[in-house]
Amino acid sequence: MINQALQHWRVGESSLGVWSNLPDIHLAETLARMGFDWICFDLQHGLMDYSDLTRLLPAICGQPLTPLVRVAANQSDQIGKVLDAGAHGVIVPMVNTADDARRAAAACRYPPAGNRSCGPLRDAMIEGFNYLATANEQIACIAMIETEEGLANVEAIAATTGIDALFVGPMDLCYGLGLPPGDFDSPPFRAAIERILKATGDAGIATGMFGYTAQMANSALEGGFDFASAGTDISFFRSGAQQALAIASGDNENNPSEAVY
């Protein structure tokens, strides 16, 4: 097993990913063939559950991108199940302390590095027991920083053994800082981003951003982030439909360049 996204981050190469909220295998297949470095299936806020995941992950098998899953909570059973289903990494929400980070990292790794229970059903079907020899090094554990408490402890979280990257949830971080949602240019938000980037730089791990638009993703990469999502399946569908309607109706004023999810 080779985690291509993780390999990029470890050598300082940036990467773009895509976010999947809809449990449609045809959309997943299409997105997997677009050239993104990774795709994240969202079990926290997406309109999918574990049974959907068992169809979505096989649908993109063999494509040159890394399958990630955002789990609903920092719970070892949830993390273990999505990894057994074929995810090559997890994005864990609401990581607020170093203890939270240690729990997430341990759930991603087999003993003695962690406490993941051995039952890699899907990957064992494909790779056999070779999977067990590489999983601890190739599974990406990504902790989300999205609260005031998480920001206060970001240095300790970033330095936690087994954490491969931090991932910024920008809307929740705004709420955590007492800012209006979407106030990404405010001095407190920018200061928080600089603190997160410094923490990951000092710890030698990657930093990711949930990008609501392609411009936001591009700005994140240019601003020092290692990876970012360029949008979601919902935002791409909405933007394309709105643009087609505007062009077909001759409504150039309402021809959107992007739609924000």
C-alpha atoms as one frame of an Amber mdcrd trajectory, in Angstrom:
protein
   0.000   0.000   0.000   1.334   3.408  -1.001  -0.474   6.530   0.177   0.293
   8.948  -2.633  -1.089  12.036  -0.905   0.928  11.299   2.222   4.051  10.807
   0.126   3.556  14.254  -1.419   3.161  15.901   1.982   6.219  14.205   3.429
   8.479  15.665   0.750   6.903  19.114   0.832   4.854  18.849  -2.359   1.447
  20.513  -2.387  -1.684  18.704  -3.473  -5.266  19.467  -4.356  -8.190  17.328
  -3.353 -11.943  17.197  -3.726 -14.715  16.749  -1.196 -17.582  14.303  -1.608
 -20.835  14.871   0.292 -23.220  12.894  -1.903 -23.512   9.079  -1.825 -23.444
   8.626  -5.584 -20.926   6.188  -7.053 -21.113   7.792 -10.497 -20.151  11.210
  -9.148 -17.369   9.590  -7.140 -16.060   7.792 -10.233 -16.157  11.022 -12.231
 -14.332  13.036  -9.576 -11.722  10.282  -9.204 -10.807  10.662 -12.880 -10.387
  14.444 -12.849  -6.771  14.530 -11.702  -7.161  15.370  -8.017  -4.551  14.021
  -5.610  -7.076  12.877  -3.003 -10.800  12.633  -2.381 -12.508  12.881   1.005
 -15.833  11.165   1.672 -17.629  13.061   4.420 -19.362  10.978   7.089 -19.681
  13.971   9.413 -21.658  16.464   7.353 -22.128  14.587   4.096 -25.375  12.897
   3.095 -23.832   9.437   3.362 -23.274   6.734   5.942 -21.016   3.704   6.348
 -23.073   1.517   4.021 -22.646   4.146   1.288 -18.909   4.141   1.937 -18.687
   0.418   1.187 -19.877   1.233  -2.363 -18.049   4.538  -2.864 -14.559   3.300
  -1.994 -14.654   0.366  -4.462 -16.016   2.730  -7.132 -12.750   4.687  -7.166
 -10.422   1.728  -6.681  -7.542   1.722  -9.153  -7.620   5.472  -9.715  -4.461
   7.454  -8.904  -5.826   9.379  -5.929  -5.877   8.742  -2.207  -9.234   7.933
  -0.553  -9.743   9.774   2.726 -12.774   9.750   5.015 -13.863  12.384   7.492
 -15.343  10.415  10.365 -18.260  11.753  12.388 -16.352  11.752  15.674 -13.023
  10.914  17.270 -14.008   7.349  18.158 -11.800   4.320  17.609 -14.622   2.116
  16.316 -15.592   4.660  13.648 -11.981   5.193  12.605 -11.248   1.474  12.460
 -14.316   0.671  10.367 -13.581   3.229   7.643  -9.955   2.080   7.452 -11.092
  -1.546   7.205 -13.425  -0.482   4.391 -10.480   0.803   2.364  -9.815   4.409
   3.388  -6.132   5.321   3.335  -6.546   8.073   5.876  -8.991   9.752   8.207
  -9.796  13.372   8.897 -10.842  13.594  12.544 -13.062  16.536  13.571 -12.939
  18.586  16.763  -9.463  17.635  17.939  -9.041  20.036  20.836  -6.218  18.624
  22.972  -3.095  16.503  22.739  -5.081  13.679  24.383  -7.637  13.911  21.574
  -4.807  13.730  19.059  -3.243  10.699  20.765  -6.576   8.844  20.693  -7.016
   9.537  16.981  -3.457   8.497  16.128  -3.710   5.299  18.184  -6.953   4.318
  16.452  -5.179   4.548  13.078  -2.271   2.230  13.924  -1.781  -1.384  14.811
   0.139  -2.326  17.998   2.612  -1.488  19.274   2.232   1.968  17.682  -1.492
   2.122  18.427  -4.572   0.121  19.325  -6.261  -0.477  15.968  -7.940  -3.873
  15.944  -6.763  -6.177  13.159  -9.431  -6.783  10.534  -8.509  -4.918   7.333
 -11.222  -6.668   5.373 -11.149  -4.833   2.072  -7.453  -4.046   1.859  -6.605
  -7.614   2.847  -8.824  -8.844   0.013  -6.813  -6.751  -2.437  -3.302  -6.815
  -0.993  -3.288  -9.803   1.348  -1.203  -9.648   4.494   1.242  -7.269   2.833
  -1.175  -4.548   3.933  -0.325  -5.196   7.575   3.360  -4.594   6.920   2.802
  -1.114   5.494  -0.407   0.213   7.069   1.149   1.953  10.085   3.415   4.015
   7.813   0.902   4.617   5.041  -2.329   5.483   6.870  -2.751   9.264   7.228
  -4.121  10.576  10.526  -5.301  14.150  10.028  -6.542  16.210  12.978  -8.952
  19.096  12.455  -8.317  22.411  14.200 -11.622  24.240  14.324 -12.211  25.520
  17.868 -10.715  28.063  20.236  -9.521  25.213  22.475  -7.945  23.408  19.556
  -6.103  26.564  18.555  -4.894  27.087  22.138  -3.409  23.583  22.107  -2.304
  23.498  18.471   1.415  23.199  19.199   0.891  20.143  21.405  -1.540  18.605
  18.924   0.873  19.088  16.014   3.719  17.545  18.011   1.718  14.406  18.878
   3.336  11.237  17.564   1.225   9.683  14.824  -0.433  12.888  13.635   0.495
  13.367   9.972  -1.286  16.649   9.298  -3.557  19.307  10.718  -6.620  20.376
   8.760  -8.353  23.722   9.205 -12.132  23.840   9.344 -12.441  27.552   8.517
 -16.135  28.122   9.272 -15.988  26.415  12.656 -12.737  28.207  13.431 -14.519
  31.489  12.777 -17.254  30.478  15.223 -14.641  29.392  17.762 -12.940  32.766
  17.556 -16.227  34.634  17.938 -16.145  35.849  14.330 -18.934  35.916  11.767
 -18.846  32.780   9.595 -16.753  33.417   6.509 -14.742  36.301   8.003 -11.535
  34.786   6.693  -9.718  38.105   6.194 -10.106  39.361   9.755  -6.910  39.844
  11.782  -7.872  37.245  14.440  -8.513  34.594  11.794  -5.299  35.393   9.924
  -3.354  35.260  13.194  -4.882  31.858  13.934  -3.815  30.582  10.522  -0.267
  31.807  11.051  -0.143  30.071  14.429  -1.365  26.799  12.911   1.148  26.991
  10.060   3.983  27.679  12.488   2.934  24.759  14.698   2.924  22.303  11.798
   6.173  23.708  10.437   7.872  23.268  13.795   6.497  19.721  14.085   7.442
  18.795  10.519   3.929  17.761   9.477   1.566  18.938   6.741  -1.220  21.519
   6.924  -4.507  21.351   5.019  -7.434  23.679   4.401 -11.046  23.001   3.554
 -11.431  25.224   0.509 -14.950  26.361  -0.242 -13.920  27.600  -3.670 -11.091
  27.007  -6.100  -9.769  30.517  -5.386  -9.738  29.783  -1.661  -7.829  26.559
  -2.266  -5.313  28.330  -4.482  -4.819  31.083  -1.894  -4.276  28.473   0.811
  -1.563  26.713  -1.191   0.107  30.004  -2.052  -0.108  31.008   1.621   1.837
  28.041   2.916  -0.659  25.189   3.145   0.395  21.800   1.818  -3.014  20.604
   0.664  -6.515  21.946   0.165  -9.857  20.905  -1.233 -10.853  22.728  -4.405
 -14.574  22.329  -3.775 -17.299  19.766  -3.203 -19.433  17.671  -5.503 -22.408
  19.825  -4.461 -20.624  23.115  -5.194 -19.422  21.885  -8.585 -22.927  20.759
  -9.535 -24.519  24.002  -8.359 -21.951  26.198 -10.079 -22.219  24.307 -13.359
 -26.003  24.367 -13.348 -26.151  28.072 -12.522 -23.609  28.899 -15.195 -25.420
  26.843 -17.825 -28.739  28.507 -16.969 -27.208  31.995 -17.093 -25.458  31.389
 -20.420 -28.460  29.741 -22.037 -30.789  32.527 -20.909 -28.356  35.304 -21.849
 -28.179  36.478 -18.230 -24.515  37.455 -18.174 -24.862  39.384 -14.923 -25.769
  36.212 -13.062 -23.151  33.986 -14.643 -21.305  32.706 -11.562 -17.665  31.750
 -11.671 -18.065  29.619  -8.549 -20.694  28.516  -6.084 -19.838  28.269  -2.422
 -20.992  25.158  -0.563
